Amino acid sequence: ITTTGIRTVSGNVNQALIRFEGSDNVVLDGISIAGSNRITINNASTGANAATIQFYNGASNDSIKNVTILGGATGNATGTVHFKRGAAGENNYIVMSGCDIGASSSSTLPAQAIYAEAATAPANSNIDILNNNIYDFFSAASSCNGIYIKGHSAYWTISGNKLFQRAARQFAVNANSVYTGIKVEGDAVSPGENFVISGN
């Protein structure tokens, strides 16, 4: 999937705007063969279940390159880009590279830019997050993360990404908040393992 001209896909839905559900061998590239175009995908919803792009239920061998991905989800169990295991199995061999992953607007900031979760293992494996700009993720009253990978995930490479804010941010008074650029979390059953995190 590519583009001719500059294109925007937008919505305001408390769910995934675009879901790769069991989708295999899909390439979404925002730059055309001519090298000058761009795709922007924007979900303006602040809902707890919103996501802009979601990999779900055994998505495999997919690639998203050179796309601007914007969101505003405030939930602590989702993200602008959301990896979620379904009954059909794990998501694996997925590459995200050269993307801008940011906020839907200057007043609609996502709590998490990239979020990976699953209740059972295996969940999300052999995922590459490479050379992306990940920015303007923030919540004044709760924890927020640029990349948050929960248990049951393995064999990720997170390299060459830039994580930043484009404006000053301030937590609410007495907020029980933690701000993290990259967070990998395991548990006694399935620790996060075989990660390469470098050059970010």
Buried (B, 14 or more C-beta within 10 A) or exposed (E): EBBEEEEEEEBBBBBBBBBBBBBEEBEBBBBBEEEEBBBBBBBBBBBEBBBBBBBBBBBBBBBBBBBBBBBBBBBBBBBBBBBBBBEEBBBBBBBBBBBBBBBBEEEBBBBBBBBBBBEEBBBBBBBBBBBBBBBBBBBBBBBBBBBBBBBBBBBBBBBBBEBEBEEEBEBEEEEEBEBBBBBBBBEEEBBBEEBEBEEB
